């Protein structure tokens, strides 16, 4: 297996130039291309996302929910897209509009 290590700038250019692909990046800069999920994983993820959405809608004052397409930059520099995520309002509101519109820097991810 070969690995390709990219700078942050290279990663963002590749990700933006290829919106039909899903990419992540490890903390040491390795590019990770995510394959589509299979049926079992897709069914489980749909359920997980639905449950999270129901909870977020019932607790709008607490925070924001995100789908599996949202890429977060973690403290170790890794860039990951969790299957579902939630961020407290005070963490989300701490980010600039540019960070919210782009790839949010590490905030609490559940």
N, CA, C and O atoms as a DFTB+ gen file, in Angstrom:
440 C
 N C O
     1  1       0.845      -1.182       0.000
     2  2       0.000       0.000       0.000
     3  2       0.885       1.237       0.000
     4  3       1.852       1.319       0.757
     5  1       0.555       2.184      -0.838
     6  2       1.302       3.427      -0.922
     7  2       0.534       4.518      -0.188
     8  3      -0.696       4.504      -0.135
     9  1       1.265       5.443       0.363
    10  2       0.597       6.570       1.003
    11  2       1.105       7.857       0.368
    12  3       2.263       7.964      -0.034
    13  1       0.221       8.804       0.292
    14  2       0.523      10.110      -0.267
    15  2       0.364      11.117       0.848
    16  3      -0.714      11.235       1.430
    17  1       1.432      11.853       1.156
    18  2       1.378      12.854       2.218
    19  2       1.241      14.232       1.584
    20  3       1.966      14.587       0.655
    21  1       0.288      14.997       2.114
    22  2      -0.029      16.308       1.561
    23  2       0.025      17.381       2.633
    24  3      -0.205      17.118       3.814
    25  1       0.331      18.579       2.204
    26  2       0.218      19.728       3.088
    27  2      -1.265      20.072       3.232
    28  3      -2.090      19.572       2.468
    29  1      -1.609      20.920       4.202
    30  2      -2.996      21.365       4.357
    31  2      -3.502      22.000       3.068
    32  3      -4.617      21.715       2.629
    33  1      -2.693      22.853       2.467
    34  2      -3.098      23.539       1.242
    35  2      -3.357      22.537       0.113
    36  3      -4.350      22.663      -0.603
    37  1      -2.481      21.549      -0.052
    38  2      -2.670      20.539      -1.086
    39  2      -3.948      19.729      -0.829
    40  3      -4.710      19.443      -1.753
    41  1      -4.167      19.368       0.424
    42  2      -5.365      18.612       0.764
    43  2      -6.621      19.397       0.396
    44  3      -7.520      18.860      -0.250
    45  1      -6.687      20.656       0.800
    46  2      -7.876      21.455       0.532
    47  2      -8.090      21.650      -0.965
    48  3      -9.233      21.650      -1.423
    49  1      -7.024      21.815      -1.732
    50  2      -7.163      21.957      -3.187
    51  2      -7.709      20.683      -3.814
    52  3      -8.590      20.738      -4.673
    53  1      -7.191      19.537      -3.388
    54  2      -7.679      18.263      -3.927
    55  2      -9.142      18.049      -3.544
    56  3      -9.953      17.659      -4.385
    57  1      -9.477      18.300      -2.294
    58  2     -10.853      18.103      -1.832
    59  2     -11.824      19.011      -2.581
    60  3     -12.900      18.565      -2.977
    61  1     -11.464      20.265      -2.778
    62  2     -12.339      21.208      -3.469
    63  2     -12.431      20.924      -4.960
    64  3     -13.450      21.215      -5.586
    65  1     -11.386      20.364      -5.526
    66  2     -11.373      20.053      -6.956
    67  2     -12.080      18.746      -7.284
    68  3     -12.339      18.465      -8.455
    69  1     -12.393      17.951      -6.285
    70  2     -13.003      16.640      -6.492
    71  2     -14.187      16.431      -5.551
    72  3     -14.141      15.554      -4.689
    73  1     -15.253      17.231      -5.707
    74  2     -16.367      17.153      -4.761
    75  2     -17.119      15.820      -4.792
    76  3     -17.867      15.513      -3.864
    77  1     -16.931      15.040      -5.834
    78  2     -17.606      13.749      -5.918
    79  2     -16.927      12.655      -5.078
    80  3     -17.475      11.566      -4.911
    81  1     -15.739      12.955      -4.554
    82  2     -14.976      12.025      -3.730
    83  2     -15.022      12.486      -2.269
    84  3     -15.212      13.670      -1.989
    85  1     -14.849      11.553      -1.361
    86  2     -14.764      11.875       0.061
    87  2     -13.348      11.607       0.539
    88  3     -12.844      10.490       0.428
    89  1     -12.716      12.635       1.069
    90  2     -11.343      12.546       1.535
    91  2     -11.257      12.832       3.023
    92  3     -12.039      13.612       3.568
    93  1     -10.307      12.197       3.665
    94  2      -9.896      12.541       5.017
    95  2      -8.375      12.607       4.977
    96  3      -7.753      12.249       3.977
    97  1      -7.788      13.067       6.067
    98  2      -6.325      13.146       6.142
    99  2      -5.898      12.784       7.555
   100  3      -6.467      13.264       8.535
   101  1      -4.884      11.929       7.643
   102  2      -4.378      11.527       8.955
   103  2      -3.563      12.660       9.557
   104  3      -3.258      13.646       8.887
   105  1      -3.214      12.508      10.826
   106  2      -2.442      13.548      11.507
   107  2      -1.043      13.711      10.930
   108  3      -0.423      14.758      11.113
   109  1      -0.540      12.706      10.245
   110  2       0.794      12.842       9.634
   111  2       0.719      13.227       8.159
   112  3       1.724      13.156       7.452
   113  1      -0.461      13.633       7.686
   114  2      -0.604      14.176       6.342
   115  2      -0.970      13.175       5.269
   116  3      -1.036      13.538       4.095
   117  1      -1.212      11.921       5.631
   118  2      -1.567      10.923       4.626
   119  2      -2.991      11.158       4.122
   120  3      -3.923      11.348       4.903
   121  1      -3.131      11.141       2.804
   122  2      -4.435      11.298       2.179
   123  2      -5.203       9.986       2.303
   124  3      -4.662       8.914       2.032
   125  1      -6.455      10.079       2.710
   126  2      -7.322       8.913       2.851
   127  2      -8.525       9.127       1.937
   128  3      -9.255      10.108       2.076
   129  1      -8.720       8.204       1.006
   130  2      -9.884       8.264       0.118
   131  2     -10.912       7.292       0.683
   132  3     -10.639       6.101       0.828
   133  1     -12.084       7.803       0.998
   134  2     -13.121       6.993       1.633
   135  2     -14.008       6.346       0.582
   136  3     -14.578       7.042      -0.258
   137  1     -14.131       5.036       0.615
   138  2     -15.033       4.368      -0.324
   139  2     -16.477       4.569       0.107
   140  3     -16.732       4.907       1.262
   141  1     -17.418       4.367      -0.794
   142  2     -18.827       4.423      -0.395
   143  2     -19.106       3.338       0.646
   144  3     -18.417       2.319       0.691
   145  1     -20.113       3.564       1.473
   146  2     -20.468       2.549       2.459
   147  2     -21.269       1.442       1.799
   148  3     -21.864       1.642       0.740
   149  1     -21.282       0.284       2.423
   150  2     -22.125      -0.824       1.984
   151  2     -23.520      -0.667       2.561
   152  3     -23.802       0.282       3.293
   153  1     -24.374      -1.593       2.227
   154  2     -25.761      -1.516       2.655
   155  2     -25.944      -1.533       4.160
   156  3     -26.714      -0.736       4.697
   157  1     -25.247      -2.429       4.852
   158  2     -25.396      -2.514       6.301
   159  2     -24.936      -1.234       6.973
   160  3     -25.622      -0.712       7.851
   161  1     -23.778      -0.721       6.568
   162  2     -23.280       0.536       7.149
   163  2     -24.187       1.698       6.800
   164  3     -24.457       2.548       7.649
   165  1     -24.662       1.750       5.569
   166  2     -25.555       2.829       5.157
   167  2     -26.843       2.845       5.959
   168  3     -27.333       3.906       6.345
   169  1     -27.392       1.655       6.208
   170  2     -28.620       1.555       7.008
   171  2     -28.367       2.001       8.444
   172  3     -29.177       2.722       9.027
   173  1     -27.241       1.571       9.012
   174  2     -26.898       1.949      10.389
   175  2     -26.661       3.462      10.473
   176  3     -27.117       4.110      11.415
   177  1     -25.953       4.021       9.496
   178  2     -25.677       5.462       9.504
   179  2     -26.952       6.283       9.348
   180  3     -27.086       7.341       9.963
   181  1     -27.889       5.804       8.531
   182  2     -29.163       6.509       8.384
   183  2     -29.893       6.556       9.716
   184  3     -30.454       7.586      10.092
   185  1     -29.883       5.443      10.420
   186  2     -30.537       5.394      11.726
   187  2     -29.847       6.332      12.712
   188  3     -30.507       7.081      13.432
   189  1     -28.531       6.287      12.740
   190  2     -27.761       7.145      13.642
   191  2     -28.026       8.623      13.355
   192  3     -28.259       9.408      14.274
   193  1     -27.991       8.993      12.086
   194  2     -28.227      10.387      11.707
   195  2     -29.650      10.815      12.065
   196  3     -29.867      11.932      12.535
   197  1     -30.617       9.924      11.842
   198  2     -32.000      10.240      12.183
   199  2     -32.192      10.450      13.679
   200  3     -32.878      11.382      14.101
   201  1     -31.579       9.575      14.480
   202  2     -31.683       9.712      15.931
   203  2     -31.041      11.011      16.413
   204  3     -31.596      11.721      17.251
   205  1     -29.859      11.307      15.865
   206  2     -29.199      12.556      16.246
   207  2     -30.047      13.753      15.833
   208  3     -30.197      14.699      16.606
   209  1     -30.602      13.723      14.627
   210  2     -31.421      14.834      14.159
   211  2     -32.631      15.051      15.075
   212  3     -32.955      16.186      15.422
   213  1     -33.285      13.972      15.457
   214  2     -34.442      14.097      16.357
   215  2     -34.032      14.742      17.681
   216  3     -34.753      15.586      18.213
   217  1     -32.877      14.346      18.211
   218  2     -32.411      14.903      19.476
   219  2     -32.040      16.375      19.305
   220  3     -32.379      17.204      20.150
   221  1     -31.344      16.700      18.214
   222  2     -30.945      18.097      17.966
   223  2     -32.195      18.976      17.842
   224  3     -32.256      20.050      18.441
   225  1     -33.179      18.531      17.077
   226  2     -34.404      19.312      16.891
   227  2     -35.141      19.538      18.214
   228  3     -35.771      20.578      18.407
   229  1     -35.062      18.576      19.107
   230  2     -35.720      18.709      20.413
   231  2     -34.899      19.541      21.392
   232  3     -35.398      19.936      22.445
   233  1     -33.647      19.807      21.047
   234  2     -32.734      20.527      21.947
   235  2     -31.965      21.621      21.203
   236  3     -30.754      21.758      21.372
   237  1     -32.672      22.393      20.382
   238  2     -32.029      23.404      19.536
   239  2     -31.203      24.417      20.315
   240  3     -30.248      24.985      19.787
   241  1     -31.571      24.639      21.562
   242  2     -30.851      25.638      22.356
   243  2     -29.456      25.152      22.761
   244  3     -28.638      25.954      23.211
   245  1     -29.174      23.866      22.613
   246  2     -27.898      23.310      23.085
   247  2     -26.779      23.328      22.044
   248  3     -25.616      23.524      22.397
   249  1     -27.111      23.126      20.769
   250  2     -26.045      23.059      19.783
   251  2     -26.545      22.739      18.388
   252  3     -27.741      22.790      18.100
   253  1     -25.589      22.407      17.531
   254  2     -25.842      22.153      16.115
   255  2     -25.440      20.725      15.757
   256  3     -24.451      20.210      16.278
   257  1     -26.196      20.089      14.875
   258  2     -25.866      18.761      14.377
   259  2     -25.339      18.848      12.953
   260  3     -25.654      19.784      12.218
   261  1     -24.536      17.866      12.574
   262  2     -23.906      17.855      11.251
   263  2     -23.958      16.458      10.653
   264  3     -23.952      15.461      11.375
   265  1     -24.010      16.395       9.334
   266  2     -24.047      15.102       8.662
   267  2     -22.641      14.572       8.381
   268  3     -21.643      15.197       8.741
   269  1     -22.585      13.425       7.739
   270  2     -21.305      12.750       7.506
   271  2     -20.430      13.436       6.464
   272  3     -19.278      13.041       6.283
   273  1     -20.935      14.435       5.787
   274  2     -20.126      15.154       4.795
   275  2     -19.311      16.286       5.406
   276  3     -18.469      16.875       4.729
   277  1     -19.550      16.596       6.675
   278  2     -18.850      17.695       7.328
   279  2     -17.467      17.246       7.775
   280  3     -17.331      16.262       8.502
   281  1     -16.455      17.962       7.341
   282  2     -15.063      17.645       7.676
   283  2     -14.611      18.547       8.812
   284  3     -14.726      19.770       8.726
   285  1     -14.095      17.941       9.880
   286  2     -13.584      18.685      11.025
   287  2     -12.074      18.536      11.098
   288  3     -11.539      17.457      10.841
   289  1     -11.385      19.619      11.449
   290  2      -9.943      19.592      11.663
   291  2      -9.722      19.365      13.158
   292  3     -10.108      20.195      13.981
   293  1      -9.098      18.237      13.504
   294  2      -8.893      17.847      14.899
   295  2      -7.617      18.461      15.469
   296  3      -6.777      18.944      14.710
   297  1      -7.459      18.451      16.791
   298  2      -6.280      19.075      17.415
   299  2      -4.946      18.521      16.916
   300  3      -3.954      19.248      16.881
   301  1      -4.909      17.242      16.530
   302  2      -3.649      16.663      16.050
   303  2      -3.409      16.939      14.571
   304  3      -2.435      16.448      14.001
   305  1      -4.294      17.725      13.940
   306  2      -4.150      18.085      12.540
   307  2      -4.892      17.169      11.587
   308  3      -5.015      17.484      10.404
   309  1      -5.388      16.043      12.075
   310  2      -6.151      15.133      11.219
   311  2      -7.436      15.828      10.769
   312  3      -7.976      16.689      11.464
   313  1      -7.900      15.440       9.613
   314  2      -9.138      15.972       9.060
   315  2     -10.082      14.792       8.893
   316  3      -9.819      13.890       8.097
   317  1     -11.179      14.794       9.639
   318  2     -12.081      13.644       9.673
   319  2     -13.536      14.057       9.496
   320  3     -13.949      15.151       9.881
   321  1     -14.295      13.146       8.901
   322  2     -15.733      13.324       8.714
   323  2     -16.460      12.230       9.480
   324  3     -16.631      11.130       8.954
   325  1     -16.890      12.498      10.701
   326  2     -17.605      11.468      11.463
   327  2     -18.958      11.163      10.814
   328  3     -19.493      11.981      10.066
   329  1     -19.499       9.993      11.103
   330  2     -20.799       9.611      10.533
   331  2     -21.895      10.591      10.918
   332  3     -22.797      10.860      10.124
   333  1     -21.823      11.117      12.109
   334  2     -22.748      12.145      12.593
   335  2     -22.019      12.895      13.699
   336  3     -21.174      12.326      14.390
   337  1     -22.343      14.155      13.861
   338  2     -21.644      14.929      14.887
   339  2     -22.554      16.020      15.435
   340  3     -23.542      16.419      14.819
   341  1     -22.173      16.480      16.618
   342  2     -22.910      17.534      17.294
   343  2     -21.899      18.453      17.957
   344  3     -20.893      18.000      18.502
   345  1     -22.177      19.748      17.905
   346  2     -21.278      20.750      18.481
   347  2     -22.096      21.704      19.342
   348  3     -23.116      22.237      18.906
   349  1     -21.628      21.912      20.580
   350  2     -22.293      22.870      21.475
   351  2     -22.248      24.263      20.851
   352  3     -21.307      24.608      20.137
   353  1     -23.284      25.058      21.133
   354  2     -23.354      26.415      20.580
   355  2     -22.135      27.252      20.953
   356  3     -21.612      27.978      20.108
   357  1     -21.671      27.169      22.203
   358  2     -20.548      28.025      22.590
   359  2     -19.279      27.646      21.832
   360  3     -18.453      28.520      21.570
   361  1     -19.095      26.390      21.476
   362  2     -17.936      25.987      20.672
   363  2     -18.115      26.433      19.220
   364  3     -17.180      26.942      18.601
   365  1     -19.320      26.240      18.683
   366  2     -19.602      26.616      17.297
   367  2     -19.510      28.134      17.122
   368  3     -18.915      28.612      16.157
   369  1     -20.089      28.877      18.039
   370  2     -20.100      30.337      17.938
   371  2     -18.716      30.944      18.132
   372  3     -18.487      32.091      17.747
   373  1     -17.790      30.190      18.724
   374  2     -16.414      30.642      18.894
   375  2     -15.684      30.728      17.550
   376  3     -14.747      31.512      17.400
   377  1     -16.112      29.923      16.579
   378  2     -15.475      29.900      15.263
   379  2     -15.887      31.120      14.441
   380  3     -17.000      31.627      14.578
   381  1     -14.984      31.577      13.595
   382  2     -15.305      32.674      12.686
   383  2     -16.285      32.174      11.624
   384  3     -16.453      30.968      11.448
   385  1     -16.920      33.089      10.930
   386  2     -17.836      32.701       9.846
   387  2     -17.080      31.915       8.776
   388  3     -17.618      30.959       8.217
   389  1     -15.856      32.304       8.490
   390  2     -15.033      31.594       7.501
   391  2     -14.769      30.148       7.938
   392  3     -14.821      29.227       7.123
   393  1     -14.485      29.960       9.231
   394  2     -14.260      28.601       9.743
   395  2     -15.552      27.785       9.703
   396  3     -15.522      26.598       9.375
   397  1     -16.670      28.399      10.028
   398  2     -17.945      27.685       9.980
   399  2     -18.301      27.299       8.546
   400  3     -18.829      26.211       8.315
   401  1     -18.023      28.165       7.592
   402  2     -18.350      27.894       6.197
   403  2     -17.391      26.889       5.567
   404  3     -17.765      26.174       4.637
   405  1     -16.159      26.830       6.068
   406  2     -15.161      25.918       5.514
   407  2     -15.115      24.634       6.302
   408  3     -16.148      24.016       6.562
   409  1     -13.914      24.229       6.684
   410  2     -13.719      23.026       7.478
   411  2     -13.505      23.473       8.916
   412  3     -12.437      23.988       9.250
   413  1     -14.516      23.282       9.781
   414  2     -14.390      23.773      11.153
   415  2     -13.183      23.187      11.876
   416  3     -12.890      21.995      11.781
   417  1     -12.501      24.052      12.591
   418  2     -11.410      23.601      13.448
   419  2     -12.004      22.784      14.572
   420  3     -13.212      22.808      14.803
   421  1     -11.155      22.070      15.259
   422  2     -11.620      21.181      16.321
   423  2     -12.591      21.887      17.252
   424  3     -12.323      22.957      17.799
   425  1     -13.698      21.247      17.397
   426  2     -14.686      21.588      18.403
   427  2     -15.156      20.247      18.951
   428  3     -14.844      19.204      18.374
   429  1     -15.883      20.255      20.028
   430  2     -16.320      19.000      20.628
   431  2     -17.174      18.217      19.638
   432  3     -18.206      18.699      19.173
   433  1     -16.731      17.008      19.325
   434  2     -17.455      16.153      18.406
   435  2     -17.931      14.927      19.165
   436  3     -17.132      14.252      19.814
   437  1     -19.212      14.632      19.094
   438  2     -19.778      13.449      19.736
   439  2     -20.246      12.473      18.685
   440  3     -20.757      11.404      19.019
